[in-house]
């Protein structure tokens, strides 16, 4: 029909390369000049033409392209996306996810070895430590991992521990641990939250005191992701003072004497969360990451990396819920018609699409801002988490509603996405916490 909107194939992994979205950042905007000087530069560039040619008045007869903004991922990144999706569809389908859910650590060493062989565990790690690619490449893989609900310590390692090591680790820490992670020989996590459930510096109460030329840790960490399968833990501790002053980071290898890990019963069974107790745990002096008492700025930056990474996972999950629900609405018939023809269903799916795409735009901008160390990186990561926390939960809940009674059953996968959405909603701070950070950025 003339004038009809083109059909959007939600299941096509290549559609991302063709769609223009509000924050497809990686290539063009990375070097976009800002402010008055930026506008002058853009006008000058427009006059010169795309290849630095002479102004238009001197190029009569040539076809000039209008200035455009390329928000697409690179061809290599789209290939990475497709290969990741194909790999996870084969190696981590829902039946494998459910099997791993029943295990003690929701972790499969064989699967970890395979993703290491693909180079995923090296993404975002500096080349001198065995890494390849960029943080934006990691974002692509994390989105596909969230789509598949991939269990295991991939997010804990790559989204939390690696940024903390990059931001705060000593050269010795980086050479030892980052190299081991990049090769797939080690897994790691970040132990930050405590019984106060706060994500700011005032929530750190676990103490680290000088002892015998080293340090002694005492305290409790809660909701430590994948602590049971981690070879290393980056632990935030208080060495003096209060608030942001006196925060130090320590690298704990293995489970030294005095350390106990207790797995928590949580809603999301695709990811393991633990209580980790440190009772007089003695650490060597070189376990301290960076100068004592001054780790908060580096830790805050690491949490911003982690927030963008988590949002990417969440958007991947929301996208899968949308696709599954849309397919169901096309095939499930009621009163002789597909249920998708009814406005109560079709508009719900339309809202799910809007939420997913808006969250994706916010996430991609946050990922770019963090990777480029943009001045608004903190604001961008909080804006993304504030939006995506609500969006994923809403999309997952509406997905269950679209499926009706079958969506509430254990046998259907929809509840797994809803539970992951609820767990991710509060991880690294819920929407309320991040809205407060956004308000502070507005001087409110």
ABEGO torsion letter per residue (X at the ends): XBGBBBBBBAABAAAAAABBBAABAAAAAAABBBEAAAAAAAAAAAAAEAAGBBBAAAABGBBBBBBBBBABBBAAAAAAAAAAAAAAAAABBAAAAAAAAABAAGBBAAAAAAAAAAGAAABGBBAAAGBBEBAAAAAAAAAAAAAAGBBEAAAAAAAAAAAAAAAABBAAAAAAAAAAAAAGABBBBBBABBAAGBABAAABABBBBBBGGBBBBBEBBBGBBGAAABABBBBBBBABEBEABGBBBBBBBEBBBGBBBBBBBBABAABBBBBBBBBGBBBBAAABBEBBGAAAAAAAAAAAAAAAAAAAAAAAAAAAAAAAAAAAAAABBBGGBBAAABAAAAAAAAAAAAAAAAAAAAAAAAAAAAAAGBAAAAAAAAAAAAAAAAAAAAAAAAAAAAAEAAAABAABAAAAAAAAAAAAAABGEBAAAAAAAAAAAAGX
